[in-house]
Amino acid sequence: MITVDTIARHEFIGLDTKIINSNNLEVVGLNGTVINETKSMFTINTQKGMKMIPKSTNDWGFTINGKNMTVKGSTIAKRPFERIGAKA
């Protein structure tokens, strides 16, 4: 089960996300579905097409089971398989 404490150890592909805070003010509010993930980037399918956004410079918002969660990009800037298998 995904919770606020464990979200960083779960798969993000397929989740809807929104950029809550960023060093680049032009991307704040950008939202869509995560369709790919690398060590340092999310690829998001938005209404205006696919966007590749760096993880570490943004705070990411997710809604899981009706609960809003915010994840600091710097805490998830790892390869997906390393992050998923990591302990908290």
MDTraj code that builds the backbone (N, CA, C; nanometers):
import mdtraj as md
import numpy as np

residues = "MET ILE THR VAL ASP THR ILE ALA ARG HIS GLU PHE ILE GLY LEU ASP THR LYS ILE ILE ASN SER ASN ASN LEU GLU VAL VAL GLY LEU ASN GLY THR VAL ILE ASN GLU THR LYS SER MET PHE THR ILE ASN THR GLN LYS GLY MET LYS MET ILE PRO LYS SER THR ASN ASP TRP GLY PHE THR ILE ASN GLY LYS ASN MET THR VAL LYS GLY SER THR ILE ALA LYS ARG PRO PHE GLU ARG ILE GLY ALA LYS ALA".split()
xyz = np.array([
    [0.0838, -0.1185, 0.0000],
    [0.0000, 0.0000, 0.0000],
    [0.0882, 0.1247, 0.0000],
    [0.0534, 0.2196, -0.0824],
    [0.1296, 0.3433, -0.0919],
    [0.0809, 0.4410, 0.0147],
    [0.1747, 0.4918, 0.0938],
    [0.1445, 0.5929, 0.1951],
    [0.2409, 0.7100, 0.1768],
    [0.2216, 0.8156, 0.2519],
    [0.3115, 0.9305, 0.2463],
    [0.4542, 0.8866, 0.2779],
    [0.4699, 0.7948, 0.3725],
    [0.6024, 0.7502, 0.4143],
    [0.6689, 0.6578, 0.3136],
    [0.5909, 0.5856, 0.2336],
    [0.6486, 0.4847, 0.1444],
    [0.6404, 0.5184, -0.0036],
    [0.5819, 0.6294, -0.0402],
    [0.5625, 0.6598, -0.1815],
    [0.6948, 0.6634, -0.2585],
    [0.8022, 0.7085, -0.1974],
    [0.9304, 0.7183, -0.2660],
    [0.9860, 0.5812, -0.3043],
    [0.9353, 0.4743, -0.2466],
    [0.9830, 0.3394, -0.2775],
    [0.8908, 0.2665, -0.3747],
    [0.7948, 0.3343, -0.4321],
    [0.6996, 0.2709, -0.5231],
    [0.7217, 0.3157, -0.6665],
    [0.6578, 0.2459, -0.7562],
    [0.6612, 0.2768, -0.8990],
    [0.5801, 0.4025, -0.9260],
    [0.6359, 0.4946, -1.0055],
    [0.5655, 0.6184, -1.0405],
    [0.5002, 0.6120, -1.1775],
    [0.5474, 0.5223, -1.2636],
    [0.4905, 0.5130, -1.3980],
    [0.3428, 0.4767, -1.3867],
    [0.2609, 0.5555, -1.4541],
    [0.1167, 0.5358, -1.4513],
    [0.0436, 0.6265, -1.3538],
    [0.1177, 0.6924, -1.2653],
    [0.0535, 0.7827, -1.1687],
    [0.0360, 0.9218, -1.2294],
    [-0.0721, 0.9876, -1.1918],
    [-0.0925, 1.1271, -1.2296],
    [-0.0129, 1.2140, -1.1338],
    [0.0489, 1.3173, -1.1876],
    [0.1331, 1.4044, -1.1069],
    [0.1127, 1.5495, -1.1452],
    [0.1561, 1.6365, -1.0551],
    [0.1525, 1.7806, -1.0792],
    [0.2755, 1.8399, -1.0129],
    [0.3391, 1.9339, -1.0812],
    [0.4559, 1.9999, -1.0233],
    [0.4062, 2.1095, -0.9292],
    [0.4380, 2.0927, -0.8020],
    [0.3919, 2.1827, -0.6970],
    [0.4849, 2.3031, -0.6816],
    [0.6149, 2.2774, -0.6873],
    [0.7153, 2.3812, -0.6689],
    [0.8343, 2.3468, -0.7571],
    [0.9028, 2.4495, -0.8092],
    [1.0142, 2.4236, -0.8995],
    [1.1090, 2.5415, -0.9028],
    [1.2344, 2.5132, -0.9381],
    [1.3299, 2.6208, -0.9646],
    [1.2930, 2.6932, -1.0935],
    [1.2231, 2.6235, -1.1837],
    [1.1776, 2.6799, -1.3102],
    [1.0292, 2.7127, -1.2970],
    [0.9979, 2.8384, -1.2784],
    [0.8592, 2.8790, -1.2538],
    [0.7662, 2.8487, -1.3709],
    [0.8200, 2.8280, -1.4910],
    [0.7373, 2.7982, -1.6075],
    [0.6713, 2.6607, -1.6000],
    [0.7271, 2.5687, -1.5203],
    [0.6693, 2.4341, -1.5133],
    [0.5790, 2.4131, -1.3920],
    [0.5738, 2.5090, -1.3005],
    [0.4861, 2.4946, -1.1839],
    [0.3415, 2.4830, -1.2321],
    [0.2728, 2.3814, -1.1841],
    [0.1348, 2.3572, -1.2248],
    [0.1219, 2.2584, -1.3392],
    [0.2330, 2.2252, -1.4054],
    [0.2290, 2.1258, -1.5132],
    [0.1802, 1.9936, -1.4567],
    [0.0861, 1.9313, -1.5250],
    [0.0349, 1.8040, -1.4744],
    [0.0122, 1.7065, -1.5878],
    [0.0082, 1.5808, -1.5515],
    [-0.0122, 1.4746, -1.6486],
    [0.0191, 1.3403, -1.5861],
    [0.0363, 1.2402, -1.6715],
    [0.0637, 1.1039, -1.6267],
    [0.2091, 1.0698, -1.6528],
    [0.2754, 1.0129, -1.5529],
    [0.4142, 0.9699, -1.5688],
    [0.4145, 0.8486, -1.6624],
    [0.4866, 0.8602, -1.7743],
    [0.4907, 0.7476, -1.8689],
    [0.6279, 0.6832, -1.8768],
    [0.7305, 0.7500, -1.8226],
    [0.8634, 0.6905, -1.8174],
    [0.9428, 0.7599, -1.7081],
    [1.0462, 0.6892, -1.6609],
    [1.1282, 0.7422, -1.5527],
    [1.2708, 0.6953, -1.5720],
    [1.3654, 0.7875, -1.5574],
    [1.5068, 0.7533, -1.5541],
    [1.5622, 0.8011, -1.4212],
    [1.6941, 0.7927, -1.4059],
    [1.7562, 0.8343, -1.2802],
    [1.7228, 0.9788, -1.2452],
    [1.7216, 1.0655, -1.3460],
    [1.7062, 1.2069, -1.3153],
    [1.5847, 1.2740, -1.3791],
    [1.5052, 1.2003, -1.4562],
    [1.3948, 1.2630, -1.5295],
    [1.2662, 1.1813, -1.5204],
    [1.1540, 1.2540, -1.5248],
    [1.0231, 1.1943, -1.5495],
    [0.9814, 1.2365, -1.6900],
    [0.9218, 1.1469, -1.7650],
    [0.8548, 1.1835, -1.8886],
    [0.7070, 1.1829, -1.8574],
    [0.6429, 1.2980, -1.8799],
    [0.5026, 1.3159, -1.8430],
    [0.4208, 1.3400, -1.9688],
    [0.3106, 1.2686, -1.9805],
    [0.2172, 1.2898, -2.0904],
    [0.1178, 1.3967, -2.0457],
    [0.1282, 1.5162, -2.1040],
    [0.0414, 1.6282, -2.0678],
    [-0.0577, 1.6528, -2.1812],
    [-0.1465, 1.7467, -2.1618],
    [-0.2414, 1.7830, -2.2670],
    [-0.1699, 1.8433, -2.3874],
    [-0.0517, 1.8971, -2.3668],
    [0.0249, 1.9582, -2.4753],
    [0.1362, 1.8681, -2.5267],
    [0.1298, 1.7396, -2.4965],
    [0.2311, 1.6458, -2.5438],
    [0.3214, 1.5974, -2.4321],
    [0.4222, 1.5192, -2.4713],
    [0.5144, 1.4629, -2.3734],
    [0.6199, 1.5654, -2.3343],
    [0.6465, 1.5719, -2.2045],
    [0.7464, 1.6642, -2.1506],
    [0.8434, 1.5845, -2.0644],
    [0.9725, 1.6098, -2.0825],
    [1.0750, 1.5493, -1.9967],
    [1.1152, 1.6543, -1.8941],
    [1.0929, 1.6221, -1.7672],
    [1.1148, 1.7177, -1.6583],
    [1.2131, 1.6566, -1.5575],
    [1.3156, 1.7326, -1.5169],
    [1.4085, 1.6817, -1.4155],
    [1.3375, 1.6576, -1.2824],
    [1.3751, 1.5504, -1.2164],
    [1.3152, 1.5186, -1.0861],
    [1.3646, 1.6126, -0.9762],
    [1.4957, 1.6291, -0.9686],
    [1.5572, 1.6871, -0.8488],
    [1.5242, 1.8336, -0.8244],
    [1.4862, 1.9092, -0.9257],
    [1.4614, 2.0525, -0.9064],
    [1.3141, 2.0839, -0.8822],
    [1.2330, 1.9801, -0.8631],
    [1.0886, 1.9992, -0.8501],
    [1.0323, 1.9258, -0.7292],
    [0.9212, 1.9768, -0.6782],
    [0.8410, 1.9051, -0.5792],
    [0.7201, 1.8511, -0.6548],
    [0.6955, 1.7215, -0.6429],
    [0.5933, 1.6513, -0.7216],
    [0.4732, 1.6190, -0.6359],
    [0.3551, 1.6492, -0.6853],
    [0.2316, 1.6180, -0.6153],
    [0.1669, 1.4949, -0.6762],
    [0.1223, 1.4039, -0.5923],
    [0.0515, 1.2829, -0.6344],
    [-0.0741, 1.2698, -0.5498],
    [-0.1797, 1.2138, -0.6061],
    [-0.3005, 1.1825, -0.5306],
    [-0.3165, 1.0316, -0.5303],
    [-0.3073, 0.9727, -0.4122],
    [-0.3176, 0.8280, -0.3952],
    [-0.4332, 0.7999, -0.3007],
    [-0.5295, 0.7214, -0.3469],
    [-0.6463, 0.6866, -0.2657],
    [-0.7131, 0.8100, -0.2054],
    [-0.7224, 0.9168, -0.2843],
    [-0.7883, 1.0388, -0.2391],
    [-0.7051, 1.1282, -0.1490],
    [-0.5794, 1.0896, -0.1227],
    [-0.4921, 1.1704, -0.0372],
    [-0.3849, 1.2368, -0.1223],
    [-0.3663, 1.3670, -0.1018],
    [-0.2623, 1.4409, -0.1731],
    [-0.1288, 1.4218, -0.1030],
    [-0.0265, 1.3917, -0.1821],
    [0.1076, 1.3707, -0.1291],
    [0.2050, 1.4536, -0.2100],
    [0.3045, 1.5091, -0.1431],
    [0.4099, 1.5835, -0.2106],
    [0.5422, 1.5127, -0.1852],
    [0.6191, 1.4961, -0.2930],
    [0.7481, 1.4289, -0.2844],
    [0.8550, 1.5248, -0.3363],
    [0.9603, 1.5451, -0.2571],
    [1.0727, 1.6268, -0.3016],
    [1.1504, 1.5471, -0.4064],
    [1.1745, 1.6088, -0.5195],
    [1.2439, 1.5409, -0.6283],
    [1.3823, 1.4917, -0.5903],
    [1.4506, 1.5638, -0.5037],
    [1.5853, 1.5224, -0.4634],
    [1.5845, 1.3880, -0.3907],
    [1.4727, 1.3508, -0.3302],
    [1.4670, 1.2230, -0.2577],
    [1.4401, 1.1050, -0.3509],
    [1.3960, 1.1322, -0.4736],
    [1.3656, 1.0236, -0.5668],
    [1.4569, 1.0245, -0.6886],
    [1.5618, 1.1067, -0.6857],
    [1.6538, 1.1174, -0.7988],
    [1.7526, 1.0009, -0.7974],
    [1.7003, 0.8826, -0.8204],
    [1.7782, 0.7595, -0.8301],
    [1.7213, 0.6785, -0.9444],
    [1.7949, 0.5773, -0.9866],
    [1.7392, 0.4858, -1.0849],
    [1.6198, 0.4171, -1.0215],
    [1.5148, 0.3947, -1.0989],
    [1.3922, 0.3372, -1.0413],
    [1.4179, 0.2061, -0.9658],
    [1.4982, 0.1168, -1.0225],
    [1.5200, -0.0117, -0.9559],
    [1.5985, 0.0025, -0.8266],
    [1.6827, 0.1047, -0.8158],
    [1.7557, 0.1290, -0.6910],
    [1.6624, 0.1875, -0.5846],
    [1.5751, 0.2780, -0.6268],
    [1.4838, 0.3439, -0.5333],
    [1.3792, 0.2469, -0.4824],
    [1.3253, 0.1639, -0.5691],
    [1.2189, 0.0718, -0.5319],
    [1.2687, -0.0332, -0.4336],
    [1.3930, -0.0776, -0.4505],
    [1.4475, -0.1800, -0.3622],
    [1.5106, -0.1247, -0.2366],
    [1.5204, 0.0074, -0.2238],
    [1.5870, 0.0694, -0.1098],
    [1.5016, 0.0642, 0.0150],
    [1.5677, 0.0700, 0.1271],
    [1.4960, 0.0780, 0.2544],
    [1.4835, 0.2236, 0.2937],
    [1.3813, 0.2542, 0.3700],
    [1.3567, 0.3935, 0.4122],
    [1.4620, 0.4417, 0.5077],
])
top = md.Topology()
chain = top.add_chain()
for i, resn in enumerate(residues, 1):
    res = top.add_residue(resn, chain, resSeq=i)
    for name in ("N", "CA", "C"):
        top.add_atom(name, md.element.get_by_symbol(name[0]), res)
traj = md.Trajectory(xyz[None], top)
